[in-house]
């Protein structure tokens, strides 16, 4: 399996005019399928895909990790340009109301289009809270149980309760993909709002894998508390993965810290980066 980073916050120094943005998009290539994971927030994924030698018509399926604009916003551009029916895996609460509190005001950060609009461009939704094997040895996680006591959701993420009042958003629709390789479990993440460890433990349960081989994608360690950072790094050291490819919400500070700890095992997941596993 090969994974290519299509969209990230950071554009590498290269002779290729990539478009970077606050967001994430990855392309998985298996022996028989190409699966897009997230779509960034704009047309950047579509743009960068072309520069990297891919065409949207080659995509066989899409997985959207959660209902935030920087992961789902670019989906409309992908659907519009693919001009074909497209299976899309996501959690049942993907289109829930999403806001972020800033200076006492609520800023909308949810999916920036209506489900009906995506439907009109060929979206065939497979919305599930349960795990689904979407390709050979490749699993959609479904809802990730929150079992650790140190991985928390920022209280500034809010949603609406059944009465329309603001309440803390636990981002229960946060999902990942799992690849059960011959060498161990690979986690492919959008933002990891659920926490890296919660995602890894759930992956062991679903796939039956015993070894954690590697992580690819967002970690959400950038905005995480110091306690969460310390405990996560402690457990990552214990798992001793072969690679950690960090993107998006990891942040420059944590990227540097993880690089100092894991050395060559830490790979910056900037646009154009690839990894085979």
Secondary structure, 3 states (H helix, E strand, C coil): CEEEEEECCCCCCCCCCCCCCCCCEEEEECCCCEEEECCCCCCHHHHHHHHCCCCHHHCCEEECCCCCHHHHCCHHHHHHHHCCCEEEEECCCCCCCCEEEECCEEEECCCCCCHHHHHHCCEEEEECCCCEEEECCEEECCCCCCCCCCCCCCCCEEEECCCCCEEECCCCCCCEEEEEECCEEEEEECCCCCCHHHHHHHHHHHHCCCCEEEEEEECCCCCCCHHHHHHHHHHHHHHCCCEEEEEHHHHHHHHHHHHHHHHHHEEECCCCCEEEC
